[in-house]
């Protein structure tokens, strides 16, 4: 293995094997993080809507109660 030209294909082969081994977990972790951010945003929007709905229902209830 003293011939330096063998190191180029050998390096490419090692890089390919490393890519095939590490790339799926990298992309999977990135997708999981993206879904976690989307879930957090969805929960935040849901909480905001529930607060608005609670305020609306409370104001309607108080208006109905005070009109009697």
C-alpha positions, 0 to 999 in steps of 0.5 A: 500500500505504498502507492499513493493513488490507492488512497483516493479510491480508498478515501472515497470508499470510506467516505461513502460508507461513513455517509451511508452510516451517519446520514440517515440518523442526521436527516431523521434527527432533523425531521424529528426536530422539525416535527417537534417545532411544528407540534410546539407551534400547534400547541401554542396556537391551540392555547391561544385559540382556547384563551380567546374562546374562553374570553368570548364565552365568558363575555357572552355569559356575563352579558346574558347574566347581566341582561336579566 
